[in-house]
Amino acid sequence: MGVLETTKTRVARAKTAVETPIDLPLGQILNGDCVEAMRSLPDNSIDCVFADPPYNLQLGGDLNRPDGSQVDAVTDHWDQF
């Protein structure tokens, strides 16, 4: 598929989206398990998901996964941009 065909496909998809609006909570934060929340969204209704690790993991002692392994704290190396 060439660039022009890809652009035509995107334009057609955008026109369809405008013609059939989906009632989504625009400008809101969905708080919960991200996988469950995304499963509740209609197919092809989002372009990007930004997942951010929980911060302050190093505060208040160790944090362990359900299997008992320890979660590493967020470090400066992890948090660099």
C-alpha positions as CSV (number, residue, x, y, z in Angstrom):
1,M,0.0,0.0,0.0
2,G,1.5,3.3,-1.0
3,V,1.5,6.6,0.8
4,L,-1.4,8.0,-1.3
5,E,-3.5,4.9,-0.6
6,T,-2.8,5.0,3.1
7,T,-3.8,8.7,3.1
8,K,-7.1,7.9,1.3
9,T,-7.8,5.1,3.8
10,R,-7.2,7.4,6.7
11,V,-9.5,10.1,5.2
12,A,-12.2,7.6,4.6
13,R,-11.9,6.3,8.1
14,A,-12.0,9.9,9.5
15,K,-15.2,10.7,7.5
16,T,-16.8,7.5,8.8
17,A,-15.9,8.5,12.3
18,V,-17.5,11.9,11.8
19,E,-20.6,10.4,10.4
20,T,-21.0,7.9,13.2
21,P,-19.9,9.6,16.4
22,I,-19.1,7.5,19.4
23,D,-20.1,8.6,22.8
24,L,-16.8,8.6,24.7
25,P,-15.9,10.4,27.8
26,L,-13.8,13.1,26.1
27,G,-11.5,15.1,28.4
28,Q,-11.9,12.6,31.2
29,I,-9.5,10.2,33.0
30,L,-10.6,6.6,33.1
31,N,-9.4,5.4,36.5
32,G,-9.0,1.6,36.8
33,D,-7.2,-1.4,35.3
34,C,-6.0,-0.1,31.9
35,V,-6.6,-3.5,30.2
36,E,-10.2,-3.7,31.5
37,A,-10.9,0.0,30.6
38,M,-9.5,-0.4,27.1
39,R,-11.7,-3.6,26.6
40,S,-14.7,-1.4,27.3
41,L,-13.9,1.0,24.5
42,P,-15.3,0.6,21.0
43,D,-13.0,-0.8,18.4
44,N,-11.0,1.8,16.4
45,S,-12.1,4.6,18.8
46,I,-8.6,5.7,20.0
47,D,-5.4,6.5,18.2
48,C,-2.9,6.4,21.1
49,V,-2.7,5.0,24.7
50,F,0.0,6.5,27.0
51,A,0.8,4.2,29.8
52,D,2.8,5.8,32.7
53,P,4.4,3.7,35.5
54,P,3.2,4.3,39.0
55,Y,5.5,6.7,40.8
56,N,6.6,6.7,44.4
57,L,7.1,2.9,44.4
58,Q,10.2,3.4,46.5
59,L,8.2,5.0,49.3
60,G,6.7,3.0,52.1
61,G,8.8,-0.1,51.8
62,D,9.0,-2.8,49.2
63,L,6.4,-3.4,46.5
64,N,5.9,-7.0,45.4
65,R,4.1,-8.5,42.4
66,P,1.5,-11.2,43.0
67,D,4.2,-13.9,42.3
68,G,6.3,-12.5,45.2
69,S,9.0,-10.9,43.0
70,Q,10.0,-7.4,44.0
71,V,9.1,-4.4,41.8
72,D,12.1,-2.1,41.1
73,A,11.6,1.5,42.1
74,V,11.5,4.2,39.5
75,T,15.1,5.5,39.0
76,D,16.5,8.6,37.3
77,H,17.6,6.3,34.4
78,W,14.0,5.1,34.0
79,D,12.5,8.6,34.2
80,Q,14.8,10.4,31.7
81,F,13.4,12.1,28.7
